[in-house]
Amino acid sequence: MRFEVSKVLDAIEARLSTDPALARAVVDLSEIVRYADLDGGRPASSVRLGLVVDALSRYLAEENVPVYVISPRGLLSDTDLTSNERMVIRRWADDGKVEVVPVLEDRVFEVAELLGLPVLTRTRGEQFRGRRQWIDEPGRLLAAVAGEGGTPVLVSRVGRGDPARQPERSPMGERLLARVWSCPESNCTTFGTGADADSPFADMRTFTSPVAQPPPAIRAGAPSCPRHGGKLKDAGPRPAVEVLSVRIDGVVRQRFVVSTEAPVVVGRAPEGGKGVMLGQWLTEDARKWISRGHVQFTLRTDGTLLAQDVSTNGTGIRPGGSVDDDRLTLNRNESRPLAATDVVELYAGVNVGRSKLWATGGVVQPQSVMGEAPTMALRKFER
């Protein structure tokens, strides 16, 4: 039983991100773990986060959708969770996968406003109206409710909502995310250089890259560390980023970030486990054609996005995403700047382009993170 739950938590972990460029929604973990209506199980279960993640994937019709999870520190000692669940959440926090704050207050709504993301919740957010005027916009509050067959689905608390509509970041969010911030606590995993000294995972020394730093908290008008409370120091400009999507046979399979700090290689199975691996989604013919490392994307400081062929068989460029005979071919080591609507073609139907090119992920039934979940009856009594 515990092994099955651990496998589910591992699957959920792959969908967690505090990276402002990748996260698609914000969630309060302390609320979701106690949402017993989702499965009729025990008082608190971290597995419920997987049900909400799956509901978000179905709502957006997209695979591998990351969520920004925020948790109050008290949840790490909540005895309604198993010791294994508490340990996993602590590891997620130390690895920068989730954000842990001393007191939740309205941090969930602050992050949503700064990043322009919807909030996944079962409350209506009345207590934030007046202070968060966007609460009344359709699609800003998405509630998890039982759908057909009891499977949770997301519905907009206000109006109908549009999954393809991405809310805009607030002006304050744009300003904060243009800078790199440094916490006075040197061991801060988010705005510092390593894990907490008292953490059982301290020897791993994981930390969040400046490129992927989440937004600071605003306390008394000053950028502050949400975990430690101290005022943050401005450490300079943040590297620029571009969010790209892998689209295979009309389905968006994965989003990834290219920054001015480092190029990204996309291919069948890039060496060293780095880059974006496509092999799991390719047909046999596509696997034979696409090289392990096929195309490299580089973002220049002037904002130009370059595609460079590093393959054996060449890389196609379709200007404006055209499907006619306008296809251009890059041979090995050749590169080309990509216009806003250009699409890179590794093989027929295997494309990479800027994420904003595709309004929908095109997935009828996204892969579930709950594949290894225990049955509801067993989950109810698991301790």
C-alpha positions in Angstrom: 0.0 0.0 0.0 2.7 2.5 1.0 4.7 1.6 -2.1 1.7 2.3 -4.3 1.1 5.7 -2.6 4.9 6.5 -3.0 4.7 5.8 -6.7 1.7 8.2 -7.0 3.6 10.9 -5.1 6.6 10.4 -7.4 4.3 10.9 -10.4 2.8 14.0 -8.9 6.2 15.4 -8.2 6.9 15.6 -11.9 4.0 18.0 -12.2 5.1 20.5 -9.6 6.9 23.7 -10.4 7.4 27.1 -8.9 8.9 28.3 -12.2 6.9 31.4 -13.3 7.3 30.5 -17.0 5.9 27.0 -16.7 3.3 26.9 -13.9 -0.3 26.9 -15.2 -2.3 27.3 -11.9 -1.8 27.9 -8.2 -3.1 25.6 -5.4 -3.3 25.6 -1.6 -2.0 22.2 -0.6 -3.4 22.4 2.9 -6.9 22.8 1.4 -6.6 20.1 -1.2 -5.3 17.4 1.1 -8.4 17.8 3.2 -10.8 17.8 0.3 -12.4 14.4 1.2 -15.3 15.0 -1.2 -12.8 14.2 -4.0 -12.4 10.6 -3.1 -14.4 9.8 0.1 -11.2 8.8 1.8 -9.4 9.6 5.0 -9.4 13.1 6.6 -6.1 14.2 4.9 -4.3 12.7 1.9 -1.6 14.2 -0.3 -2.7 11.9 -3.1 -5.7 14.2 -3.7 -3.3 16.6 -5.2 -3.0 14.1 -8.1 -6.7 14.2 -8.6 -6.6 18.0 -9.0 -3.5 17.9 -11.3 -5.4 15.4 -13.5 -8.5 17.7 -13.5 -6.3 20.6 -14.6 -4.8 18.5 -17.5 -8.3 17.7 -18.7 -9.4 21.3 -18.4 -6.5 22.5 -20.5 -6.5 19.4 -22.8 -2.8 19.2 -22.3 -0.2 16.7 -21.0 2.4 17.4 -18.3 0.8 20.5 -16.9 2.8 21.9 -14.0 1.0 23.4 -10.9 2.4 25.9 -8.4 1.8 24.5 -5.0 1.9 26.5 -1.8 1.7 25.0 1.7 1.7 26.4 5.2 4.6 25.1 7.3 2.2 23.5 9.8 1.2 20.9 7.2 4.7 19.4 7.5 3.8 18.2 11.0 0.1 17.4 10.4 -0.5 14.0 11.9 -3.5 13.4 9.7 -0.9 12.8 7.0 1.3 9.7 7.1 4.9 10.1 8.1 5.9 9.2 4.5 3.6 11.9 3.1 5.1 14.5 5.5 8.6 13.5 4.5 7.8 13.7 0.8 6.2 17.2 1.2 9.3 18.3 3.1 11.5 17.0 0.3 9.4 18.8 -2.3 9.9 22.0 -0.3 13.7 21.5 0.0 13.9 20.8 -3.7 12.0 24.0 -4.6 9.1 21.9 -6.0 6.6 23.5 -3.7 6.6 26.8 -1.7 6.3 26.5 2.1 5.4 29.6 4.1 5.1 30.1 7.8 1.5 31.4 7.5 -0.5 31.0 4.4 -2.6 34.3 4.6 -3.3 35.3 1.0 -0.1 34.1 -0.6 -2.0 31.8 -3.0 -3.9 34.8 -4.4 -0.8 37.0 -4.4 1.1 34.5 -6.5 -1.9 34.1 -8.8 -2.1 37.9 -9.3 1.7 38.4 -9.8 2.0 35.5 -12.3 -1.4 35.8 -14.0 -2.6 32.3 -13.1 -5.9 30.8 -12.1 -6.4 29.5 -8.5 -7.6 25.9 -8.0 -9.9 26.0 -4.9 -13.2 25.0 -3.6 -13.9 28.3 -1.9 -15.4 31.3 -3.6 -12.8 33.7 -2.4 -15.3 36.2 -1.0 -12.8 37.3 1.6 -10.5 38.6 -1.1 -13.0 40.6 -3.1 -12.2 44.3 -3.1 -8.5 43.5 -2.4 -8.2 41.2 -5.5 -10.5 42.7 -8.1 -9.7 40.0 -10.6 -11.5 37.4 -8.5 -14.7 38.1 -10.4 -13.1 37.4 -13.8 -14.2 34.1 -15.4 -11.6 31.3 -15.1 -9.7 33.0 -12.2 -11.2 30.6 -9.6 -11.5 27.0 -10.7 -13.3 24.6 -8.5 -12.7 20.8 -8.4 -16.1 19.1 -8.5 -17.2 15.5 -9.1 -17.8 14.9 -12.8 -19.1 12.0 -14.7 -18.3 8.7 -12.9 -17.0 10.7 -9.9 -13.9 11.9 -11.7 -13.0 15.4 -10.5 -13.3 18.2 -13.1 -12.6 21.9 -12.9 -15.4 24.5 -13.4 -15.1 28.3 -13.2 -16.5 29.8 -10.0 -17.5 32.9 -12.0 -18.9 32.7 -15.5 -17.9 29.9 -17.9 -14.2 30.6 -18.2 -12.0 29.9 -21.2 -9.2 27.3 -20.8 -7.3 28.9 -23.8 -7.3 32.3 -22.2 -4.1 33.0 -20.2 -4.6 35.8 -17.6 -2.1 38.6 -17.7 0.6 39.1 -15.0 0.1 42.2 -12.9 2.5 45.2 -13.5 4.0 44.5 -10.1 4.6 40.9 -11.2 6.3 42.0 -14.4 8.7 44.2 -12.4 9.5 41.6 -9.8 10.1 38.9 -12.4 12.5 41.1 -14.3 15.0 40.9 -11.4 17.0 38.2 -9.5 16.5 38.2 -5.7 18.7 37.1 -2.9 17.6 36.0 0.6 19.5 37.1 3.7 19.3 33.4 4.7 22.1 32.0 2.6 20.7 28.4 2.8 17.3 29.5 1.4 16.5 27.0 -1.4 14.5 29.5 -3.4 16.5 32.7 -3.2 19.7 31.4 -1.7 22.3 28.7 -2.4 21.2 25.4 -0.7 19.0 23.4 1.5 18.1 24.2 5.1 20.8 23.2 7.5 18.4 21.2 9.7 16.9 19.3 6.7 17.6 15.6 6.4 18.3 16.4 2.7 20.8 19.2 3.5 23.7 17.2 2.0 22.0 17.3 -1.4 22.2 21.1 -1.5 19.5 21.7 -4.1 18.5 25.2 -5.0 16.3 27.1 -7.4 18.0 28.6 -10.5 17.7 32.4 -10.8 16.0 31.8 -14.2 13.2 29.9 -12.4 12.9 31.9 -9.2 9.3 32.3 -8.1 7.9 35.8 -7.3 8.9 37.4 -4.0 6.2 38.1 -1.4 5.3 41.7 -0.9 5.5 42.6 2.8 5.1 46.3 3.9 5.7 47.2 0.2 9.1 45.4 0.0 10.0 42.2 -1.8 10.5 39.6 0.8 11.2 35.9 1.1 7.9 34.0 1.5 9.6 31.2 3.5 11.9 33.2 5.8 10.2 36.6 5.9 13.4 38.6 5.4 13.7 41.5 2.9 15.2 40.3 -0.4 18.2 42.0 -2.0 18.1 42.9 -5.7 20.8 40.8 -7.3 20.5 42.1 -10.8 18.5 41.5 -14.0 16.9 38.1 -14.5 17.9 36.2 -17.7 15.3 36.4 -20.4 13.3 33.3 -21.2 11.1 31.9 -24.0 8.6 29.2 -23.5 8.4 26.6 -26.2 6.0 23.7 -26.8 6.6 20.2 -28.3 3.6 19.3 -30.4 3.4 15.8 -31.9 0.5 14.9 -34.3 -1.5 17.8 -33.1 -1.0 17.2 -29.4 1.1 19.4 -27.1 3.2 17.0 -25.1 5.5 19.2 -23.1 6.5 22.8 -22.5 10.0 23.9 -21.8 12.0 27.1 -21.2 15.0 28.4 -23.1 16.9 31.2 -21.3 19.7 33.5 -22.3 21.8 31.5 -19.7 21.8 28.1 -21.5 20.6 26.6 -24.8 18.3 23.6 -24.8 18.7 20.5 -27.0 15.6 18.6 -28.2 15.8 15.1 -29.6 14.9 11.5 -29.2 17.1 11.1 -26.1 19.6 13.9 -25.5 22.9 12.8 -24.0 23.4 13.0 -20.2 19.7 13.1 -19.5 19.7 16.8 -20.3 17.5 18.6 -22.8 14.0 17.6 -23.9 13.5 13.9 -24.7 10.8 13.0 -27.2 11.3 9.2 -27.6 8.4 8.2 -25.5 5.9 9.9 -27.9 7.5 8.9 -31.2 6.5 6.3 -33.7 9.1 3.7 -34.8 9.8 5.6 -38.0 10.1 8.9 -36.2 12.6 7.3 -33.7 14.7 6.1 -36.6 14.8 9.5 -38.2 15.1 11.9 -35.2 18.6 12.0 -33.7 19.3 11.6 -30.0 20.1 15.3 -30.0 18.4 16.8 -33.0 18.0 20.6 -32.7 19.4 23.2 -30.3 17.5 26.3 -29.3 19.4 29.4 -28.1 18.0 32.7 -26.9 20.2 35.7 -27.5 20.3 38.7 -25.1 18.6 40.8 -27.8 15.6 38.4 -27.7 16.4 36.5 -30.9 15.5 32.8 -30.7 17.9 30.6 -32.8 17.3 27.0 -34.0 20.5 25.1 -34.9 20.5 21.7 -36.4 22.7 19.2 -34.6 21.2 16.1 -36.2 22.1 13.5 -38.9 19.1 14.0 -41.1 18.5 17.8 -40.9 15.8 20.0 -39.4 12.9 21.7 -41.1 11.6 25.2 -40.6 8.1 26.1 -41.6 7.8 29.9 -41.8 4.6 31.0 -40.2 3.7 27.4 -39.4 2.9 26.8 -43.0 2.0 23.2 -44.1 2.7 23.8 -47.8 6.0 23.7 -49.8 7.6 26.7 -48.0 9.5 24.3 -45.7 13.2 25.3 -45.3 15.9 22.8 -44.3 18.8 23.3 -41.9 21.7 20.9 -42.3 24.1 20.0 -39.6 25.4 23.0 -37.6 23.3 25.4 -39.7 21.2 27.9 -37.7 18.3 30.3 -38.3 16.5 33.0 -36.3 12.9 32.0 -35.7 10.1 34.5 -36.3 7.3 34.7 -33.8 5.1 32.2 -35.8 7.8 29.9 -37.2 7.6 26.2 -36.4 10.5 23.8 -36.2 9.9 20.4 -37.7 12.0 17.4 -36.6 9.9 14.9 -38.5 6.4 14.9 -40.1 4.0 15.8 -37.3 6.8 16.4 -34.7 7.0 20.2 -34.2 8.4 22.7 -31.7 7.3 26.3 -31.6 6.5 29.1 -29.2 3.8 28.0 -26.7 1.5 30.9 -27.6 1.1 29.4 -31.1 -1.3 26.7 -29.9 -4.4 27.7 -28.0 -5.2 24.1 -27.0 -3.1 21.1 -26.1 -5.4 18.9 -28.2 -5.4 15.9 -25.8 -8.6 14.0 -25.5 -7.6 12.0 -22.4 -4.4 13.3 -20.8 -2.2 10.7 -19.1 -3.1 10.4 -15.4 -0.7 10.8 -12.5 -3.0 8.5 -10.5 -2.3 5.3 -12.5 -0.7 3.7 -9.5 -3.2 5.0 -6.9 -4.7 2.5 -4.5 -8.4 1.8 -4.7 -10.6 4.3 -2.9 -11.6 1.8 -0.3 -8.0 1.0 0.5 -7.0 4.7 0.4 -9.6 5.4 3.0 -7.8 3.2 5.6 -4.2 3.7 4.5 -2.1 5.0 7.4 
